[in-house]
Amino acid sequence: MADLHSERILILDFGSQYTQLIARRVREAHVYCELHPFDMDLESIKQFAPNGIILSGGPKSVYEEGAPAVEEALFELGVPVLAICYGMQLLMRHFGGNVVSAGKREYGHAELQAKGQPGPLFDEFFIDGSSHVWMSHGDHVDVVAPGFEVVAGTVNAPVCAVQNVERRLYGVQFHPEVNHTPRGEQLLNTFVRKICACTGKWTPGRIIDDAVARIQAQVGDDHVVLGLSGGVDSSVAAALIHRAIGDQLTCVFVDNGLLRLHEGDQVMATFAENLGVKVIRVDAQERFMSALKGVTDPEQKRKIIGGLFIDVFDAHAANLPRVKWLAQGTIYPDVIESAGAKTGKAQNIKSHHNVGGLPEHMKLKLLEPLRELFKDEVRAIGEELGLPRGMVWRHPFPGPGLGVRILGEVKPEYADILRQADAIYIEELFTSGHYDKISQAFAVFLPVKSVGVMGDGRSYEYVVALRAVETKDFMTAGWYPMPYADLARISNRIINEVKGINRVTYDISSKPPATIEWE
């Protein structure tokens, strides 16, 4: 089990919106990494025993009083360091360079020009002496620290990449982790595999073998219960645990009335019939709808749905003999974001239904086999485990389900209308070949009525908004440019086939400033 984690990269976070992307790029190089706050103490860093360290960007200025910093001895560990944006400015300042407020800030695309010999990290980064990069900084280095050489710069920032090859210390002012830096992924791969000498042990097959061994060691002869939602995370968790312990796993599938059309039947068919997993199906639709009556606040709806799920789940799990463990589909971004909210190092945009431990009255131990994984890694091992591609690669679906895609109060008739409209939308996306090009698509029910004409009569019915976005990381997203002919066909079908809808709109908001989900 130790072999999988024997190569590891430590990422220290200074508050950049892109820090999770750095971690994902490292994982894409098949190397395990962990993300920790910038003030992680030196002893903990030594115990982590990283092959390399990456310092993230951040919103502060290094010359401000109380600016975030690392322990100075970090740079004396003899471990390769790649410092990005704020991290590079910190690196330069530590070794005697100088950082000042830029006369002209750089946000967005920039042309990077090589200076002198590129060195081992940058050998394949430049094409004909230049490279397109993504900048996001208001400060820049005006005096390079002794012992470092300048590798590249832009017109506005002469020092954009620095290196001390002998000490394996590197700094870049740009963001190699974002897609807007075309060769950035290659640069991070070079750092991890060439500079840090990692061979790439973090692969789907090894992750599965490691997880199976861990589950078997933790659980022994005990039994496990898992709340199956039908989403990617809980589905992959169920398949992985079933691979490890077979009939010692029982899943409880709570139908809360907020699922997609025919989703309950599909979940039962996949797991109970095809994979042979024990699944108990609970019809709790009336309880959920009753609890949500009159509630309009999105966060309150999330908490009610999450809390009631635990109550319903607990009531059925309590009747299962020999169950000592509760399994959850918690994934790494849930852990990072929830931890960030607790420490104040990140803003909590919405609560995560999977994180936060167990209610005190539940006496079960927690089993979270996906806790180290990003969503794309979860999908990869789901395919490796033999789950249907349609389930593994389906677009994300929120934990509270349609409860946060019905704006305002949730009513049964609203859920029925939305289910039908959403099913038509997704069916048309598959038929037209758009589904796999879109990162996430769904319909939203708007609790407002508009005037329309149907046949020879006046109608006064509800509005549905369609949402479709393109994104690599779900941290930023652009709206999908759906062809007018396809939009017209989708709108026509929804209005004609779904009773209660007479108007369809298309959301052309990007993230930011909008979020992907409406609530």
N, C-alpha and C positions, 0 to 999 in steps of 0.2 A: 504493500500500500504506500510505503514511503517513496517509492520510485517515481510515482506520478508527480509528486510535489518536490522532488529533489532539485529541480530547477525552478527558480522563482524570482520574479521582479517585484520590487516594492515601489509603489507610486504614492508620493506624498502630496496631498491636496491642499492648495492654497485658496480654494474657493472658485476655481474656474468652472464655467458652465460646461466645459468640454472634458472634464476630468474622466468621466466614465468612458468617453470615447478612447482615451489613451489606453485604458484597461482592455477595452474590446480589441484594439489593434494588436496589443501584446498577445492576447489569447488567440487571435487569428494567425499569429506566428507560431502557434502551438506551444506556448510557454505559459505556465501558471503565473498569475500575478494577484496581488491584493492591493486595495486602495485604503490608505489610512490618513488621518489628519496630519497636517504639517508638523504639529508639535509632538508627534510620537517620540517617546524618550529613547535615548541612545541604547540603553540596555535592551529594550524591546526590539529595536532594529537589529542589534547583534544576534539576538535569539532567533529572529526571523531568518537570518543568514541569507540575504539576497545575493543573487548573481549580479544584479545591477539595480540602480535606483533612478527613478524618474521624478523630477520636480515639476509640478503642474504650473499653469498660469494662475492668475488671480486678479481681482479688481483693485487691489491696493497699490500704493507707490512704496518702493523699498526704502525711500528716504523719509517717510512719514514717521512720527513718533509712535512707537508701539506697533510698527508694521510686522506682519507675520514673518517668522524666521525659523530656521532649523538650528539644532545644536551644532556649534562650530566644528566639533570633532567628527561630524558626519563626513566631511570631505577628507578626513585623514584615515578612513577605514580601508582605503585601497580598493574600494569597489567602484566600478564604472558608474558615472553619473551623466544623465542627459537632463539638462535644465531647459524648460520651455517657457518663453515669454517672461512672466514675473520671476520664474525660477532662474532664467539666465541672468536677469538683472541682480538677483540675490547672489548668484555665483560670482559675478564680476565684482560686486561690492565687497564680498567676503575676502577676495584675493587682492583688493587694493585698487580696483577700477572705480569709475564714477558713473552715476546714473542721474539724468536730469529730465525735467519735463520737456517734451518734444515741442519744437516750434510749430510743427505741423503733424497732427495725429494721423495714424494710419489705421483705417478700418476697411477690410475687404481685400480684394485682389491686389497683388503687387508683383513686380518683376524683380527677382533676386539675381544679382550678378556675382559670379564667382571672383575671388581675389586670390591669386597664388595657387598653391597646391591644395586640392580639396581635402586630402587626408582620408583615413580608412572609413569614417562614417559617411562622408559625402562623395565617395568615389563614383557612385552611380546615380547621384542625385541631380547633377546638372547635365543638360543637353546643350552643346555648343556654348558652354560657359554661363548658362542662365537657367532659371527654373521659376515657374509660377507658384506663388505661395499665398496663404491667407493670413492677413495681419489683423490684430486687434489690440492696439496699445497706444497709450498717450505719453509714455516715457520712453527714453532710449539711452543706450550706453554711449557716452561721449569720450570716455577714457578707458581703454582696454586694460584689464588687469595684467601685471607683469607675469610672464610665463605663458601667456595665451596669445595665439595668433588669430587674426581676423580671416575667416573663410569666405564670407560673402556679405553684401549689403545691398540696400536699395537707394534710390535717389534721395529719399527723405530720411533714411536711417542707414548711415554708412556701416554700422556694426549690427549685422543681423544673424551672424553665425560665428561662433568662436570655438577654439579647441586647444586643449593641452594634451597632445597625443600620448606623451610619456605617462601622464597620470590618469589617462582615460577619462578626462573631464571634458564634456561638450555642452554647448549652449546654443539655442536657436531662439530668435525673437518671434518667429512665425509659429503657426500651429500645424505641425505635421499630422496631427490626429484627425483633422476634419477632411471631408471629401473635397473641399475647395482647394486643398493643396494636393495636386494630382499625384505627385511622387512621394507624398508624405508617408503613406503606408509602407513603401519600400525603405524609407529612411529609418522608421521605427523597427522594421524587420531586421535591417542591418545592425542596428544598435543591439537588439536582443540576441540575435543569432551569431553575429560576427564579433562585436565588441565584448559582449557578455559571455560569449562562447556557449550559449544554450543550444541543445541539439533538437528540441521540439518534441517533448514527451506527452504534451497535453493534447491528446487526440480522442475522438468520440469512443472508439473501442476501448481504450485504456481507461477513460472516464467511467464507462459502464462497468468494467471489471473491478475498478477501485470501489465504486459505489456499492456494487453487489457484495463485495467482501466486507465493507464497512457495515452495511445493513445486517448481514448475517452475524457479524461479531457483536453488534449492538443489541440486536433483538433476541438472538438465541432461539429458544423454544417458545417465546412469548408470541402473542397475537397482536396484530396492528389493525387500526381502523383509520380510514381516510375519507375525508369529505370530497367526493367527486363532483366537480361542477360541469365537466364537459369541455372546459377550456384547455389550452395547450399544457399549462404547467401542471395542473392536477392530473391530467391524462397521462403525461409522461412519468410523473411521480408514481402513479398507480402501476404502469407497465414495468417500471424499473424495480419497484418493490416486489411485484409479483414474480419477476425474473429471479429475485433473490430468495424469497421465502414461500412462493406459491400460495397454498390455501391458508396460510397463516394471516393473509391479508383479507379484510372485508371492507368494501367501499360502501358508504352511505351516500346516495344521490338524492339531494333535496330539491324537488321541483317547486320553486318559489313563485311560479307564475310569471317570471320575468325573463324567461329564456326565449331563444329564437324559435321559429316555427318548426315543429316536429323534433326539436333538439333532444328532448327527453328520450324519445324512441330511438334516436340515432345513438345516443350514449349507451343505452342498454344493449343495442345490437352489437356495437363495437366491443364492449368489454365483457358482458355476460355471455353473449352467444359466440363471438369469434375468438376472444382471448381466454375465455374460461375463468374470468375473475368473478369472485363472489360480490354481487352488487345488490344492496337493498334500496329500493326506490320508495321515496316518501312524498306523497302528495300534500304539500303544505300551502297551496296557493291561497286558500281563503285566509289563513293566519297572516300571511304576509300582506295581503291587500287590506285586511282589517287594520293592521298595525300602521300602515302607511296612509291611512285615510286622514285627509286634512293637512298632511305634512308637505311643505313646499321647499324648504331649505335643502340644497343639495347635500351638504355635509351631514345634516341630520338624517336624511334618507339613507346615506351610506351606513351610518352608525346603527340605524334601526335594522336595516337588512342584514348587516354583519352580526349584530347581537342576536337577532332572532334565528339566524342560521345556526349559531352556536347552541342556542336553546333546543332547537328541533334536532339538531345533530346529536347533542349530548343525550337527549331522551332516548334515542335509538341506540347510540353507542353503549349506554349504560346496561342495556339488556344483552350485550354480546359477552359470552363467557371468555375468560382467559385473556382479554384485551388489556395490555399494559402500555401500549404506545399509540399516540395520535400522530398520523403522518400529514404533512402539509406540503403544498407545492410552492413554498417560498423560494424565490430566486434572488440572485445577488443584488440587482438594482433595488429590490424591496428593502434588503438589509441596509444597503448604503444610504438610501434616502431617509429611511426611518431613523437610522443612527444619526444622520446629519441633522434631522429635526430635533433630536434630543440634545445634541451638543451645541446647537445654535450655529453650526458651520454651514448649514444649508437651509433654504426655506422649504417648509412643508406645504406643497401645493394642494395635496389631497391625502387623506389617510389611506394607508395600505391595509387591506383586509386580512392579509396573511401574516403580518408581523406584529409583535408585541407580547408574545408569550401566550400562556393559557389562563383561562379564568381560574381563580383560586379553588373553586369547588371541584374542578376536574383533576383527578388524581393520576392522570396519564402522563407518561414521559413523551417528549416531543421528538419526532423523527422528520428531518428535513433534508432529503437526499439531493435536492437541487440547489441548496443554499449557496453554493460556490459558483453557480453558472449564470451566464447571461442568456437572454431569450434565444438568440441565434444558436447558442450551444445546446440549449434545451431541445430546440427543433431538430438539430443534427442527431442527438442521441435518440430522440423519438423515432426518427426514420430508421436508425440502426436497430432499434428494438422491434421494428416491424409494424408500427402504428400506421394507419392509412395516411397517405400524403395529404389528403383533403383535411384531415383533422390536425396534422402537425403544422401545416402551412396556412391554416385559416387565419384571417385577420384577427388582431387582438379584440377581445370582448371583455368589458369591465367586470370586476367582481360583483358589483350590484346589478349587473345585467341591464335590462331595459329600464330599470328604476332611475338611471341617470341619463337615459335617452328620451325619457318623457319629461319635458320641462314642467316644473311645478308639481302639483299633486298627481300621484299615480292612481289611476283608476283601471279596473279590469277592462272596460271597453276601450280605453286608450291603448292598453297593452295589446289587445286583439287587433286593433287597427294598425298599430306600428309593426307588429309581427308580420302581417300580410304585406304591408308596403315594403318592409325590409327584405322579405323573401323574394319579391318580384325584382327589386333592385339588384340583389346579389345574383339571382338567376341570370339577369340580363348582362351583368358584368362578365360572368363565365361564358355566356353565349357569344358575346362580342369580343372576347379575348382580352378584356381590360383587367380582369381580376388579379392576375399574377403581376401586372405592371404597377398595381396600386398597393401601397403599404397598409392602408386601412380605409374601409368604406362602410358606411352604415346610414340608416335613416334616423331622423330625429322627429318626434311628435311635438308640435307646437300647440299649446292649449288655447289657441285663438281661432275664431271663425271668420271666414271671409265670404263675400257674396259671389255667387257664380250662376251659371246658367246650364242646366242639364235637360236635354230634350226641349220641351216647350215651357219649362217651368224654372222658377228662380230657386237656387239652392243657397244654403247658408251652412257651410260645413268647415271642417278643420284643415289645417295646413301641415304638410310634411316637408322637412328640409333634408336634402341629400348631401352627404359629406364624403369626400374622397381626397386622400392626401398621398403625396410621395415623400418618403423620408428614408434615410439610412439608419438613423439612430433614435428617432422619436423625440429628440430634444429640440430639433427644429424641423419644420415641415412646410412644404408648399402645396397648394391646392392642385389637384390633378386636372389637366386641361381636357376634359371630356368632350369629344366631338358633339356638335349640336344635334346631329341626326340621332345619336345614341341617347342623348338627354331627352329629346322629343319622344322617342319610343318608350323610354322608361316612364316619363311623366304620363304619357297617354295610357299606358297599361295600369299604372297605380290609380289614376283618376277613374278609369272605367271599371276596374276590378275590385277596388277596395271601397266598400260603402262607408261613407263618412268623410271622405277626402275629396276636395274639389280644387285644391291648389298645391303645386309642387314647386319648391325653390331649390337652387343649387348654391351651396356655401363656397364662396371664393376667398375665404380668409386664410392667411398663412399663420404659422406658429413660429415666433411670436408675431403679432401681439395676441392673437387668439390662441386658445388651447385646441387640441385635436377634438376631444370630447366637448360637448356643450356644457356639461355640468361636471 
